[in-house]
Amino acid sequence: MPASPSPMLPSAETLFEQAASGLLLTNPDGTILRANATFCRWIGQDADDLVGQRRVQELFTMGGRVFYQTHWLPLLQIQGSVAEVKLDMVHRDGSHVPMLLNAIRRQHGDTTYHELAVIVVRDRHKYEDELVQARKNAEAALAAQHEAQRALQETADVLGLAMRGGQMGAWSRNLSTNQVWWSSQLEVLMGLPTDGFASTEADFFDFVHEDDLLKVRQVVDQAIRLGTDYSVEFRFRHAGGQWRWMEGRGRAAYDAQGKPTTLYGLGIDITERKHSEDQWQEISERLAQADRRKDEFLATLAHELRNPLAPMRNVVELLKRQALNANQLRWTREVLERQLQHMTHLVDDLLEVSRITQGKLELRRQPVELVQAVNSALEAATPLVQAAGHELTVDLPEQPILLDADPTRLTQIILNLLNNATKYTPPGGRIWLGIQQADERATVTVRDSGLGIPREQLTNIFEMFSQLTPALDRSQGGLGIGLALVRGLVELHGGTVAAHSDGPGMGSEFIVTLPLAQGTSTLPMKADKPDDDASRAKRILVVDDNEDAAESLEMLLGLQGHEVRSAGDGMAALRLAGEFLPELTLLDIGLPKLNGYEVAKLIRQQPWGANMLLVAVTGWGQAQDKQAADAAGFDRHLTKPVNPEDLRSILSGMA
């Protein structure tokens, strides 16, 4: 009898084109060099429209494109592969196709390529069935002649590409004999040598985490009983000893009588995906917490700003309704000064924290005796401490402790800690402040008998907008930035700050540690206070587009005996300056027609303006604003609201 003809096997090209997963080959820039028919069919495109014409990232949705640039490419460059990434691709008809992508960066000769394997997630069970069928076809091809073996090898290479790119391995279990077969890719995922698996179900379960064993068994048993696919995530022990995550997918095959005979499955390493999910969960929790703090801060800010506005408005009504005697006028003035100072401090604290976080706050360092800074802080804090009825104990060293620090900021650190202790200590409490020196560092400790700090909040008490209780429950107010400002200023000085508490109701302790000054033994001489020359009448020009601000400042200076004129825009200011020839011009920056910088430059170009004292008066007080004012020709820069002492100092210095 003549020999039966050899079966006709599919070519390697056919196997590539019709593979159970979408396969792509791209340049490092994403240009598609090859795409199989499976992939083209899934997204409704022709290969001719993709190869050499499109980049793979262009097939993603907008969110996918962002992920491709920020995560995909960096991971490929760093670790050479990307595993288990779920992104949507855009079908030709505009619909979105959910894909699970795996990629690997590989060198072929002198050229680098990106090899991609993709699976349509909603049809993934079909892909698994196709893998099983491909394995059966491969086993049949092993018995074919030599040419068929070569074609089979090419097929195996394509499937190996899909397995490696997908970080997955295949397996099967004979349900009668309990014999298990593992693919080499699965052994690689487990860290085992070739043929390193002992080939029984019990051997496999030895790798599964004991807390996941019951779940895996129940899911697989239910799928066999119902004849459905199963999917389960579990931890497995890698040969290296670490626990990793795997997703198991599969289903059973049945005989003609419906009896299950073989269980087929895929093991997919999803460790990186699980880590990413954990990281996203952590990020989401942090964002939610930050959002809550932001909302609470805004509510507190509104509350704190309304507090000083209420008495200020009442004072204005009193001034409108009746003639006040001298005592009443003095009281209204004191109220306005106190409340204005309070609002200014709120804004200043916000700006200073912002400058610290942006790295724009500069310290004016000089040799400073620590006790002097403490005494300055005590002078400012004592009225608030006394008003609360607290007992304040101060323990200062006899020997001087010299620091290389900004004296104003150093006092601010200690004052904020004292104010914090006062605010969080019930009336009649105790506050203790002490200084110590050890080795090359000085320690400032502020301790109180107040509300205390829950243990879980000790780590974030110095965060921006962090507060111990909801804003509406806080009778003494505050923006929740005082301690954030302390930490920023301390770190700028090269020091550290820490908080300690035994819990709610047990009081709190804050410890600031600062480095001692090196190689400095004397303090700078204090400058003599300039003579008060403000009594000599001067010609002053006030320029501000806010009519109330201009008129009030003009009135204030006029009451001091100065000759004052005012203008509301840049052109009027320039014209009036040429006619009036002021000795001092207080010039706003945000002006109509010509801004303050332009007016200053034009004044400096005039013979009569070369020696005029120009002072910028503006609400912008960042470092770059002061630099811009200096470049425009200003002599000084004052931030609104102007401190009368600063203005008096300028007038006194004009002798």
VOGU-3710 file (C-alpha; in Angstrom, 3 decimals, decimal comma):
1> mpaspspmlp> 0,000/0,000/0,000  1,364/3,461/-0,793  2,434/5,583/2,147  -0,123/8,121/3,272  0,786/11,710/2,396  2,294/13,897/5,111  -0,127/16,410/6,631  0,144/19,923/5,294  1,395/22,137/8,158  0,795/25,854/8,353
11> saetlfeqaa> 3,761/28,032/7,495  5,601/30,131/10,059  4,149/33,244/8,464  0,614/31,876/8,864  1,271/30,981/12,483  2,578/34,491/13,180  -0,296/36,206/11,423  -2,999/34,077/13,048  -1,440/33,778/16,522  -3,834/33,790/19,444
21> sgllltnpdg> -2,454/37,121/20,618  -1,765/40,353/18,842  1,946/40,600/18,018  3,789/43,769/17,083  7,367/44,747/16,379  8,294/48,448/16,700  11,242/50,798/16,679  12,181/52,383/20,045  10,218/55,481/18,972  7,082/53,340/18,611
31> tilranatfc> 6,973/53,165/14,778  5,220/49,897/13,885  7,438/47,622/11,788  5,183/44,586/11,814  1,714/43,730/13,100  0,000/40,382/12,742  -3,480/39,846/11,361  -4,900/39,072/14,801  -3,976/42,522/16,102  -5,189/44,275/12,949
41> rwigqdaddl> -8,526/42,455/13,165  -9,013/43,441/16,824  -8,633/47,157/16,113  -10,230/47,130/12,648  -7,109/48,288/10,785  -5,175/47,010/7,765  -1,512/46,166/8,198  -0,642/48,529/5,345  -2,236/51,388/7,296  -0,102/50,599/10,360
51> vgqrrvqelf> 3,317/49,354/9,258  5,639/52,284/8,761  2,675/54,672/8,972  1,688/54,775/12,639  3,325/54,655/16,018  1,887/52,284/18,569  1,241/55,075/21,105  -1,067/56,754/18,575  -3,435/53,784/18,876  -4,035/54,440/22,599
61> tmggrvfyqt> -6,645/56,699/24,131  -5,407/60,036/25,479  -4,889/58,567/28,955  -2,973/55,663/27,441  -0,699/58,047/25,553  0,160/59,864/28,773  0,899/56,538/30,506  3,043/55,487/27,534  5,244/58,577/27,867  5,452/58,747/31,674
71> hwlpllqiqg> 5,687/55,053/32,586  5,936/52,698/29,603  9,047/54,117/27,895  10,996/54,768/31,165  10,324/51,175/32,327  11,454/49,737/28,984  14,639/51,772/29,147  15,383/50,904/32,784  14,373/47,249/33,110  13,913/46,211/29,491
81> svaevkldmv> 10,327/45,029/29,826  6,779/46,066/30,737  4,356/43,484/32,059  0,604/43,304/32,627  -0,359/46,810/31,505  -4,078/47,275/30,822  -4,809/50,123/28,384  -7,581/50,919/25,921  -6,829/51,057/22,198  -9,019/52,929/19,729
91> hrdgshvpml> -10,814/50,809/17,130  -11,168/52,159/13,603  -14,851/52,826/14,315  -13,914/54,952/17,358  -14,826/52,411/20,027  -12,385/51,468/22,781  -10,903/47,968/22,955  -9,501/46,965/26,392  -6,070/45,397/25,929  -3,594/43,695/28,268
101> lnairrqhgd> -0,115/44,511/26,951  3,316/43,112/27,592  6,500/44,369/25,965  10,191/43,579/25,930  13,150/45,573/24,641  15,511/43,339/22,656  18,707/43,787/20,645  18,888/42,081/17,244  22,356/42,646/15,856  23,069/46,366/16,132
111> ttyhelaviv> 19,391/47,314/16,163  17,044/47,624/19,146  13,392/46,590/18,774  10,354/46,556/21,040  8,396/43,280/20,896  4,764/43,548/22,043  2,159/40,913/22,804  -1,428/42,050/23,438  -4,627/40,327/24,519  -8,205/41,586/24,363
121> vrdrhkyede> -9,134/41,331/28,019  -12,856/40,777/27,520  -12,115/37,788/25,296  -9,165/36,475/27,256  -10,645/33,013/27,792  -10,718/32,625/24,004  -7,027/33,400/23,933  -6,384/30,695/26,534  -8,330/28,145/24,486  -6,295/29,108/21,455
131> lvqarknaea> -3,088/28,558/23,407  -4,263/25,068/24,348  -5,119/24,342/20,739  -1,755/25,697/19,629  -0,050/23,329/22,059  -1,998/20,363/20,596  -0,998/21,439/17,115  2,630/21,693/18,209  2,546/18,178/19,699  1,118/16,806/16,445
141> alaaqheaqr> 3,790/18,624/14,440  6,579/16,947/16,471  5,799/13,651/14,673  6,073/15,243/11,214  9,075/15,193/8,945  12,157/17,418/9,228  10,744/20,354/7,247  7,670/20,333/9,453  9,924/20,357/12,521  11,599/23,505/11,271
151> alqetadvlg> 8,197/25,160/10,814  7,198/23,973/14,272  10,302/25,568/15,742  9,328/28,855/14,174  5,861/28,466/15,663  7,380/27,762/19,069  9,491/30,900/18,759  6,383/32,989/18,109  4,543/31,445/21,055  7,637/31,892/23,215
161> lamrggqmga> 7,615/35,560/22,298  4,010/35,827/23,467  4,781/33,951/26,688  7,880/35,958/27,500  6,252/39,251/26,613  3,224/38,354/28,704  5,263/37,139/31,717  3,199/33,978/31,647  3,612/30,241/31,517  1,255/27,405/30,583
171> wsrnlstnqv> 0,485/24,185/32,450  -1,927/21,263/32,414  -3,028/18,590/34,899  -4,390/15,121/34,150  -7,322/14,847/36,525  -7,108/11,036/36,538  -3,382/10,586/37,224  -2,832/13,958/38,914  0,272/14,427/36,756  1,115/18,075/36,080
181> wwssqlevlm> 3,003/19,480/33,100  4,710/22,875/33,283  6,049/24,964/30,433  9,625/26,227/30,629  8,303/29,812/30,826  6,420/28,936/34,008  9,569/27,450/35,527  11,404/30,666/34,709  8,679/32,718/36,422  9,038/30,524/39,510
191> glptdgfast> 12,827/30,776/39,453  13,210/27,020/38,939  15,802/25,336/36,717  14,668/23,492/33,582  12,619/20,409/34,584  12,853/21,630/38,183  9,156/21,047/38,908  8,270/17,718/40,517  5,061/17,393/38,423  2,250/16,748/40,932
201> eadffdfvhe> -0,566/18,908/42,241  0,801/18,691/45,794  4,172/19,914/44,561  2,498/22,962/43,023  0,534/23,798/46,164  3,793/23,739/48,127  4,638/27,000/46,342  1,320/28,699/47,216  1,049/30,889/50,307  -0,838/29,058/53,026
211> ddllkvrqvv> -3,306/31,939/53,449  -4,274/31,630/49,746  -4,487/27,829/49,483  -8,167/27,484/50,373  -9,191/30,268/47,989  -7,295/28,698/45,055  -8,774/25,235/45,676  -12,315/26,563/45,975  -12,117/28,640/42,778  -10,654/25,761/40,714
221> dqairlgtdy> -13,092/23,157/42,101  -16,069/25,403/41,371  -14,912/26,004/37,768  -14,524/22,244/37,166  -17,967/21,556/38,651  -19,712/24,289/36,626  -17,672/23,920/33,450  -16,602/27,570/33,476  -13,358/29,487/33,297  -11,636/30,400/36,534
231> svefrfrhag> -9,440/33,321/37,516  -7,726/33,681/40,877  -4,903/35,793/42,285  -2,544/34,313/44,861  0,938/34,611/46,318  3,636/32,114/45,393  7,084/31,516/46,782  9,805/32,259/44,228  12,864/29,998/44,286  14,801/33,033/45,520
241> gqwrwmegrg> 12,724/33,005/48,722  10,561/36,104/48,166  6,785/36,033/47,841  5,409/37,202/44,490  1,915/37,492/42,998  0,448/35,279/40,276  -2,856/35,274/38,430  -4,060/31,784/37,581  -6,496/31,370/34,667  -7,835/28,203/33,090
251> raaydaqgkp> -10,634/25,724/32,562  -11,217/21,984/32,357  -11,687/19,710/29,318  -14,398/17,012/29,389  -14,994/13,678/27,655  -18,145/12,704/25,749  -19,875/11,748/28,992  -19,139/15,171/30,526  -16,461/13,875/32,885  -13,567/16,319/33,444
261> ttlyglgidi> -10,325/14,843/32,129  -7,721/17,596/31,971  -7,288/21,004/33,534  -5,471/23,607/31,461  -4,238/26,927/32,709  -1,945/29,910/32,549  0,166/31,333/35,335  0,805/35,077/34,911  3,262/36,980/37,113  1,332/40,090/38,239
271> terkhsedqw> 3,717/41,206/40,973  4,465/44,517/39,298  0,779/45,152/38,715  -0,015/44,477/42,377  2,767/46,815/43,452  1,398/49,490/41,129  -2,101/49,004/42,546  -0,743/49,331/46,089  1,137/52,483/45,129  -1,938/53,988/43,472
281> qeiserlaqa> -3,982/53,124/46,557  -1,427/54,858/48,775  -1,340/57,879/46,468  -5,148/58,035/46,421  -5,274/57,966/50,209  -2,682/60,729/50,417  -4,578/62,839/47,884  -7,827/62,312/49,781  -6,128/63,325/53,020  -4,598/66,391/51,363
291> drrkdeflat> -8,002/67,302/49,947  -9,581/67,038/53,404  -6,836/69,210/54,871  -7,289/71,732/52,078  -11,040/71,974/52,709  -10,496/72,350/56,442  -7,811/74,968/55,857  -10,063/77,041/53,583  -12,847/76,907/56,155  -10,403/77,941/58,886
301> lahelrnpla> -8,942/80,724/56,741  -12,412/82,140/56,097  -13,150/81,929/59,829  -9,859/83,566/60,818  -10,244/86,414/58,328  -13,815/87,117/59,443  -12,722/87,361/63,100  -10,722/90,613/62,664  -13,130/91,941/60,030  -16,053/91,892/62,474
311> pmrnvvellk> -14,620/94,380/65,037  -13,130/96,497/62,213  -16,575/96,810/60,641  -18,112/97,687/64,001  -15,532/100,434/64,516  -16,294/101,857/61,073  -20,010/101,956/61,935  -19,222/103,755/65,197  -17,152/106,355/63,354  -20,009/106,900/60,893
321> rqalnanqlr> -22,811/107,206/63,438  -21,558/109,525/66,203  -18,880/111,923/67,311  -16,456/110,135/69,602  -14,498/111,585/72,493  -10,741/111,234/72,854  -10,893/107,959/74,810  -13,319/106,426/72,335  -11,174/107,513/69,374  -8,092/106,018/71,027
331> wtrevlerql> -10,000/102,757/71,585  -11,170/102,582/67,959  -7,616/103,224/66,755  -6,236/100,477/68,977  -8,891/98,028/67,765  -8,107/98,744/64,116  -4,352/98,427/64,737  -4,715/95,095/66,564  -7,028/93,549/64,010  -5,004/94,834/61,051
341> qhmthlvddl> -1,845/93,411/62,618  -3,619/90,067/63,112  -4,691/89,906/59,449  -1,196/90,903/58,329  0,328/88,090/60,393  -2,040/85,574/58,805  -1,014/86,613/55,297  2,683/86,816/56,214  2,640/83,286/57,624  1,081/81,969/54,438
351> levsritqgk> 3,637/83,734/52,253  6,572/82,590/54,372  5,539/78,940/54,272  5,116/79,263/50,507  8,596/80,787/50,139  10,127/78,022/52,269  8,489/75,226/50,255  9,698/76,866/47,020  13,217/77,364/48,392  12,982/81,153/48,002
361> lelrrqpvel> 13,308/82,256/51,643  16,781/83,590/52,396  18,161/83,832/55,933  20,068/86,902/57,097  22,597/85,060/59,223  24,728/86,713/61,864  26,116/85,726/65,279  23,121/85,568/67,650  23,001/84,881/71,374  20,218/82,322/71,837
371> vqavnsalea> 18,958/83,795/75,119  18,373/87,156/73,409  16,152/85,471/70,815  14,287/83,638/73,603  13,731/86,885/75,517  12,352/88,570/72,389  9,935/85,665/71,899  8,902/85,795/75,579  8,122/89,511/75,314  5,784/88,837/72,393
381> atplvqaagh> 4,176/85,711/73,894  3,684/86,900/77,492  0,403/88,827/76,916  -1,237/85,769/75,343  0,101/83,466/78,086  -1,141/85,787/80,835  -4,548/86,177/79,167  -4,948/82,382/79,292  -3,906/82,256/82,961  -1,004/79,879/82,295
391> eltvdlpeqp> 1,998/79,380/84,551  5,139/79,927/82,448  8,482/78,579/83,702  11,697/79,541/81,899  15,022/77,769/82,441  17,882/79,660/80,766  21,619/78,860/80,973  24,098/81,208/82,657  26,671/80,863/79,892  25,908/82,459/76,508
401> illdadptrl> 25,095/80,137/73,584  26,128/81,604/70,256  24,416/80,598/66,988  24,967/81,547/63,365  21,331/82,387/62,637  18,794/84,895/61,421  17,734/86,615/64,685  14,252/87,467/63,418  13,576/83,914/62,224  15,064/82,414/65,390
411> tqiilnllnn> 12,692/84,482/67,517  9,839/83,485/65,205  10,573/79,767/65,754  10,430/80,079/69,541  7,396/82,400/69,487  5,417/79,989/67,295  6,149/77,120/69,702  5,083/79,231/72,702  1,904/80,360/70,937  1,170/76,752/69,973
421> atkytppggr> 1,584/75,631/73,587  -0,637/78,471/74,802  -3,363/77,731/72,262  -3,514/73,984/72,945  -3,350/74,244/76,756  -6,625/74,777/78,678  -6,805/77,931/80,854  -4,657/77,730/83,983  -2,208/75,254/82,487  1,584/75,051/82,735
431> iwlgiqqade> 4,171/75,836/80,061  7,913/75,238/80,423  10,691/76,567/78,193  14,302/75,477/78,562  17,644/75,754/76,775  20,537/73,318/76,915  23,867/72,891/75,160  25,381/69,495/74,311  28,504/69,029/72,207  28,164/71,274/69,159
441> ratvtvrdsg> 24,407/71,777/69,289  21,890/73,804/71,260  18,460/72,516/72,261  15,303/74,576/72,834  12,490/72,661/74,532  8,884/73,860/74,935  6,651/71,621/77,041  3,019/72,093/78,088  0,283/70,397/80,119  -2,229/70,778/77,334
451> lgipreqltn> -4,367/68,631/75,059  -1,559/66,345/73,919  -1,118/64,726/70,528  -2,513/61,318/69,468  0,293/58,909/68,635  -0,892/58,471/65,033  -0,607/62,243/64,420  2,938/62,732/65,718  4,353/62,012/62,262  2,260/64,606/60,395
461> ifemfsqltp> 1,903/67,366/63,003  4,470/69,472/61,085  2,698/69,098/57,734  1,103/72,095/56,034  -2,480/72,787/57,255  -2,238/69,978/59,837  -4,560/70,561/62,796  -5,472/68,342/65,710  -9,188/68,980/65,620  -11,720/70,135/63,021
471> aldrsqgglg> -11,629/73,858/62,360  -15,112/74,538/63,747  -14,151/72,977/67,105  -11,181/75,326/67,551  -12,081/78,243/69,763  -8,701/79,988/69,431  -8,334/79,610/65,680  -5,200/79,278/63,602  -4,461/78,198/60,062  -2,589/75,001/60,890
481> iglalvrglv> 0,653/76,361/59,408  2,525/77,474/62,529  4,365/74,202/63,080  4,988/73,803/59,335  6,651/77,212/59,442  8,718/76,145/62,477  9,981/73,029/60,721  10,854/74,959/57,550  12,780/77,664/59,425  14,594/75,149/61,637
491> elhggtvaah> 15,696/73,084/58,638  16,927/76,229/56,865  19,193/76,758/59,886  20,509/73,198/59,585  18,593/71,970/62,624  15,809/69,523/63,471  12,486/69,674/65,314  10,599/66,788/66,908  7,303/66,385/68,781  6,596/64,029/71,699
501> sdgpgmgsef> 3,415/63,253/73,613  2,049/60,399/75,693  -1,352/60,861/74,082  -4,522/62,979/74,422  -4,682/64,943/77,660  -1,034/64,219/78,514  0,560/67,425/77,209  3,098/67,910/74,439  6,806/68,549/74,079  8,607/70,149/71,123
511> ivtlplaqgt> 12,388/69,950/70,866  14,363/72,152/68,464  18,032/71,336/67,927  20,321/73,871/66,220  24,055/73,853/65,421  26,317/76,223/67,361  28,217/78,983/65,576  31,700/77,959/64,443  34,701/80,244/64,875  32,741/83,299/66,119
521> stlpmkadkp> 33,143/84,614/69,646  31,716/88,150/69,516  28,309/89,556/68,715  27,863/92,338/66,143  27,559/95,888/67,444  24,038/97,243/67,386  23,606/100,127/65,000  22,703/103,431/66,544  19,093/104,350/66,140  18,827/107,006/63,439
531> dddasrakri> 17,779/110,441/64,502  14,143/111,113/63,964  14,153/113,514/61,045  10,503/112,999/60,334  9,709/116,437/61,818  11,222/118,208/58,793  8,488/118,709/56,211  9,137/116,934/52,925  7,538/116,916/49,488  5,983/113,476/49,006
541> lvvddnedaa> 4,124/112,005/46,019  1,710/109,101/46,681  0,714/107,022/43,634  -1,966/104,326/43,960  -4,969/103,412/41,775  -6,870/102,473/44,957  -8,406/105,835/45,836  -8,994/104,957/49,505  -5,410/103,755/49,937  -3,972/106,887/48,273
551> eslemllglq> -6,156/109,348/50,194  -5,621/107,682/53,578  -1,837/107,646/53,151  -1,914/111,246/51,888  -3,936/112,248/54,963  -1,590/110,401/57,339  1,509/112,073/55,912  -0,212/115,444/55,773  -1,050/115,224/59,493  2,685/114,740/60,130
561> ghevrsagdg> 3,371/118,080/58,440  4,532/116,918/55,036  3,474/118,435/51,717  1,736/115,587/49,869  0,245/115,115/46,399  -1,381/111,975/44,982  -2,041/110,410/41,567  -4,148/107,424/40,479  -2,412/106,200/37,306  1,054/106,005/35,775
571> maalrlagef> 0,702/108,882/33,294  -0,691/111,256/35,926  2,098/110,260/38,325  4,812/111,016/35,762  3,271/114,413/34,917  2,755/115,388/38,573  6,290/114,295/39,515  7,739/116,676/36,891  5,666/119,570/38,234  5,809/118,878/41,986
581> lpeltlldig> 9,452/117,588/42,103  8,915/115,421/45,219  11,785/114,351/47,459  10,058/110,992/48,081  7,668/109,057/45,826  5,632/106,140/47,237  4,749/104,301/44,031  2,327/101,384/43,568  3,280/98,790/40,919  -0,068/97,696/39,479
591> lpklngyeva> -1,186/100,957/37,851  -3,293/101,694/34,741  -1,729/103,303/31,627  1,861/102,890/32,899  2,817/100,400/35,605  5,056/101,315/38,515  8,203/99,787/36,971  7,735/101,866/33,810  7,095/105,056/35,783  10,247/104,488/37,892
601> klirqqpwga> 12,423/103,980/34,813  11,071/107,149/33,173  11,600/109,191/36,364  15,221/108,009/36,600  15,796/109,231/33,027  14,891/112,826/33,997  17,465/115,219/35,525  15,057/116,054/38,336  14,456/112,348/39,100  18,037/111,104/39,377
611> nmllvavtgw> 18,279/111,681/43,157  14,617/111,264/44,057  13,940/108,586/46,710  11,694/105,992/45,022  9,888/103,475/47,222  7,798/100,636/45,735  4,581/100,082/47,704  2,889/96,894/46,493  1,062/93,758/47,510  3,686/91,634/45,750
621> gqaqdkqaad> 6,473/90,739/48,167  8,303/87,759/46,687  12,062/87,839/46,108  11,606/88,214/42,345  9,317/91,219/42,916  12,011/92,957/44,962  14,589/92,166/42,282  12,309/93,648/39,594  11,844/96,808/41,685  15,604/97,153/42,116
631> aagfdrhltk> 16,158/96,735/38,367  13,570/99,457/37,638  15,417/101,987/39,806  13,559/101,807/43,132  15,547/102,502/46,312  13,277/100,550/48,692  10,485/97,984/48,515  7,563/97,928/50,995  4,840/95,285/51,035  1,234/96,298/51,669
641> pvnpedlrsi> -0,113/96,970/54,203  2,797/99,311/54,949  4,083/99,192/58,511  4,097/102,786/59,849  7,433/102,076/61,551  8,993/101,211/58,181  7,653/104,428/56,685  8,891/106,457/59,674  12,316/104,856/59,283  12,480/105,915/55,624
651> lsgma> 11,506/109,496/56,482  14,056/109,614/59,306  16,782/108,388/56,992  16,251/111,222/54,491  18,276/113,754/56,521
//
